[in-house]
Amino acid sequence: MNYRHIYHAGNFADIVKHLVLISILEQLKKKEKPFAVLDAFTGLGLYDLNSEAASKTLESDTGINKLLQATDPIPQLLQTFLNIINIAGKSHYPGSPFIIKQLLRPNDRLIACELHPSDYLSLKKLLPNDTHNIDAYNDIDLTPQSWINRLNNIDIVINVSGVLTSSHAIILAMFMSMIQRLYLRLAPLLTYKELFIFQLLE
């Protein structure tokens, strides 16, 4: 199966997982110590809800579009989320790399990975190379070992989302192996428990 998140962008599951992600990042930002986010299978990073693909399912109508019509007072977490929605622009929904990018501090880091060739090109445009603390790769197994060397004494958030195909399952197995190696390498250096978030949504 060739999964494309554009058909599901902005649905209720997106909102839930992104609120959880924002909540965790905001908690990490309360500390001076920087954090890194390894975001696997990121997708486009920014989705046009008026596109032909999104219009085929209209899943955003029961998700973000419904939320934007709400008139009741909202908590701060939800307001932060809506502020990022406004930055994304009219009729667009931000994916996790876009959201993470908005919340990073100068010393925090984002490593974003996407397998689909055209989605990866869009991701690269969203995350330009001139941003010193953001890197984008088209295969999580190609992320250089060098970035691990820069993660001394920081918190780590790992965000995995999307449907796993058979080929993805192989990559996920390699990904889990990489996490284990990363943990063994960094455990003696970390003063705060690493935080791993696995969001495996259909």
Summary of the structure (lengths in Angstrom):
residues: 202
radius of gyration: 16.7
end to end distance: 12.4
largest distance: 49.9
contacts: 595
relative contact order: 0.20
helix: 48%
strand: 15%
